Amino acid sequence: MSARKPSAGGGVASKKAAKRAPAKPAAKVPDRITEFSEFRKRMNERILEHDNQVVRRFFALDTQTYRGGALNQKTKELLGLVASLVLRCDDCISYHLAQCREAGVDRDEFFEAFSVGLVVGGSIVIPHLRRAVDFLDRLETMPA
C-alpha cells in the first residue's frame, strides 16, 4: 500500500531542479499574501473590539514573546515557524514565514527550519510544507 511510483527523471537533474530559484507562481501572485494579511488584520481588530481581558492579554503575550531578548527576533520567528509546521497550522505558518522574511531569514535558513519541522512532525507535515514553500515563493516575488 505504501509503494509509490518512481518519478520520471528522479535522478541528478531533479535534485538540481529542487535547488533552483523559487518557482514562479501563477498570476495574481500577491493576492494570497494580500488576502491573508488583510483578513488577519481585520479579524484581529474585530476580536480586540470586545472588552475581553483574557483575549487581550493573550494577544499582548504573543506580541511580547517574539520581541528580541536573549534570543533575537529572527531566531524566535524561526522557532515559531517550526512549531507551526509541527502543529500543522497553515495560517500560523504563513504568518511566521512573513515575519521571518521581515527579520532577514534567507531561503537556505528557511529550508533548514523546514527540515527541522519535518523531522519533528513527520510525514504528515509534508502537505503544509508544500503550502509553506508556495507562500514563500509568493513572498519572494513581492517588491520589498
C-alpha positions in Angstrom: 0.0 0.0 0.0 2.9 2.4 0.7 4.7 1.6 -2.6 5.0 4.7 -4.7 5.6 5.0 -8.4 9.1 6.2 -9.2 9.1 9.7 -10.5 10.2 10.2 -14.0 13.7 11.7 -14.0 14.2 11.2 -10.3 18.0 11.4 -10.7 20.5 14.2 -10.5 18.6 16.5 -12.8 15.6 16.6 -10.5 17.8 17.3 -7.5 19.3 20.2 -9.3 15.9 21.5 -10.1 15.0 21.5 -6.4 17.9 23.8 -5.7 16.8 26.3 -8.3 15.5 29.7 -7.6 11.9 29.9 -6.4 9.3 28.8 -8.9 7.2 31.5 -10.4 3.7 31.1 -9.0 0.6 31.6 -11.2 -0.7 35.1 -12.0 -2.2 37.1 -9.1 0.9 36.4 -7.1 0.4 38.9 -4.3 -3.3 38.1 -4.0 -2.9 35.2 -1.5 -0.5 37.2 0.6 -2.6 40.4 0.5 -5.8 38.4 1.2 -4.1 36.7 4.2 -2.7 39.9 5.6 -5.8 41.9 5.2 -8.0 39.2 6.7 -5.7 38.7 9.7 -5.6 42.4 10.4 -9.4 42.9 10.0 -10.2 39.9 12.2 -7.6 40.9 14.9 -9.3 44.3 15.1 -12.7 42.7 15.3 -11.6 40.4 18.1 -9.9 43.1 20.0 -13.0 45.3 19.8 -14.5 43.2 22.5 -13.6 44.0 26.1 -12.2 40.6 27.0 -9.1 40.8 29.1 -8.1 37.2 28.6 -8.0 37.6 24.8 -6.3 41.0 25.0 -3.7 39.7 27.4 -3.0 36.6 25.2 -2.5 38.8 22.1 -0.1 41.0 24.2 1.7 38.0 25.4 2.1 36.6 21.9 3.5 40.0 20.7 5.9 40.2 23.6 7.1 36.7 23.1 8.6 37.4 19.7 10.5 40.5 20.6 14.2 40.2 20.8 15.8 39.2 24.1 18.4 36.6 24.9 17.2 35.1 21.6 16.9 37.6 18.8 13.7 38.1 16.9 14.9 36.2 13.8 15.6 33.1 16.0 12.2 33.4 17.8 10.3 33.7 14.5 12.2 30.6 13.1 11.1 28.7 16.3 7.6 29.9 15.7 7.7 28.7 12.1 9.0 25.2 13.2 6.3 24.9 15.9 3.6 26.0 13.4 4.8 23.3 10.9 4.7 20.6 13.6 1.2 21.8 14.8 0.1 21.9 11.1 -1.4 25.4 11.3 -1.3 26.9 7.8 -2.3 30.4 9.0 0.5 30.3 11.6 3.0 29.0 9.1 2.1 31.9 6.7 2.3 34.5 9.4 5.7 33.2 10.6 7.0 33.0 7.0 6.2 36.7 6.5 7.7 37.6 9.9 10.8 35.5 9.3 11.3 37.2 5.9 11.0 40.6 7.5 13.6 39.5 10.1 16.0 38.7 7.3 15.7 34.9 7.1 17.2 33.7 3.7 16.0 30.8 1.6 18.7 28.4 3.0 17.7 29.2 6.5 14.0 28.7 5.7 14.8 25.2 4.3 16.9 24.3 7.4 13.9 25.3 9.5 11.6 23.3 7.2 13.8 20.2 7.7 13.6 20.5 11.5 9.8 20.8 11.3 9.6 17.9 9.0 11.8 15.6 11.1 10.0 16.6 14.4 6.5 16.5 12.9 6.9 13.6 10.5 5.5 13.0 7.0 2.1 14.5 8.0 3.9 17.9 7.8 4.6 17.5 4.0 1.3 19.0 2.7 1.9 22.0 5.0 5.5 22.2 3.8 4.2 22.4 0.2 1.9 25.3 1.1 4.7 26.9 3.0 7.1 26.8 0.1 4.3 28.1 -2.2 3.7 31.0 0.2 7.4 31.7 0.5 7.7 31.7 -3.4 5.0 34.3 -3.5 6.6 36.4 -0.7 9.8 36.4 -2.7 8.1 37.7 -5.8 6.7 40.7 -4.0 8.5 44.0 -4.1 10.5 44.7 -0.9 
